Amino acid sequence: TCIKPGGTDVTGELFQLYYINMSVQELEKKKTIDLRKKHIGPSCKIFFSHDPIKIVRAKGQYMYDENGQQYLDCINNVAHVGHCHPDVVTAGAQQMEMLNTNTRFLHDNLVLYAQRLQATLPDKLSVCYFVNSGSEANDLALRLARQYTGNKDIITLENAYHGHVSSLIDISPYKFHQLSDAEQSQFVHVAPSPDVYRGKYRAGHPDPATAYADEVKKIINNVHKKGRKIAAFIAESLQSCGGQVIPPVGYFQQVAELVRKAGGIFIADEVQVGFGRIGSDFWAFQLQGQDFVPDIITMGKPIGNGHPLSCVVTTREVAEAFMSSGMEYFNTFGGNPVSCAIGLAVLDVIEKENLQGNALQVGQYLTNRLEKLKEKHLLIGDIRGRGLFVGVELVRDRAKLTPATAEAQEVIYKLKEQHILLSADGPHRNVLKFKPPLCFTTEDVDLVVEKLDLILTELEEALG
Ligand code: PLP
């Protein structure tokens, strides 16, 4: 323990408020929190902000704090094949020892990786652009769409999130509720989220896919009335931050037909949900049926297993229209040899360890166990998911769908006390989100579900 209050560090001021008997670890953590406050933008959010965890290492589906305490990671969807997977670490380190450079030099990893990615996709999607984040990927997707179509207007979904760069703020109503830039926002149109639990057209509706597609049609007609045309419709293949929403089958195909007829293209954002997570298919847009192929897909988070790596894949026609406009594309770090070596290793691990199959099997087990909990706990309004992408929507009243926001936050904090990391999202922050690494096991599921059961029992008793 620390026996002296106060003390100084490089800043000369941070220790003034520390107390006698704070353990060395607590002191170190407090110091990190203070340094974060001092040097990092105050709007940069942190998990469990009133009592953040200091993570010092991670392995598989576990993270460890400075005291060696293990946490089960159910949310960190960038550690796709497991944290610090040795094959991925080795591939990155070996390439780093040999060469890293920008993409203006010829190097094999870039083309090898592009070929491997394209092998997971329909033939039509045959041209890659490598970037470093999901936001960059979506920003480029909009540029490609506008250049190819010659149009400017974009349709996005209510509660969507596509990234933080300025071109995406208006198309990400989930995080940025007020349209930010009057100039840009006049070209952005928000269609209702195709949510069949809480949305405009719900379960029980005879054809929610068509009803939601008709909403897009209305927007297209309004744009035409203004004498303009649609450049693109953009949607997350499964809406993630917006509350783990699974669009009804047929919706994307109908929207794609409408949008293409109106001169636009379809962009599927796979940044959170692609890459084997849903188990049954490698990409989440494939849930919409074999006939549906987007014109552009964007990917990020899991593909580098925590290393910054993202990609836009599109058709030859779209890419050629971009080039013929004189638009040279250059990205210093996008597709560098180290990123691509890591990307290749991630794909190898998914195959070698059958992680897509594991996502399907363990995801189904998780959903089944949660469905059983729903029979017991009235607080659970809806379970929805595919593979290891599962949402649990908590409600105070099943008939009225009153969001149980405070209860969802309680669940998150109580689980954290039990060393299980989960988050709550959705427009009412009442949807518990499961997006663990794909090496998650049925034992992990048992542990979380048992704890969740106890916490929900306590909460329901308190509600009376
Ligand atoms: N698209 C989706 C669906 C996302 O969830 C995110 C990030 O959360 C992004 C894009 C932006 O990705 P990044 O944070 O890597 O820029």
Residues whose N, C-alpha, C, O or C-beta is under 5 A from the ligand:
A	BS01	PLP	S133 G134 S135 E136 Y161 H162 G163 E236 D269 V271 Q272 G300
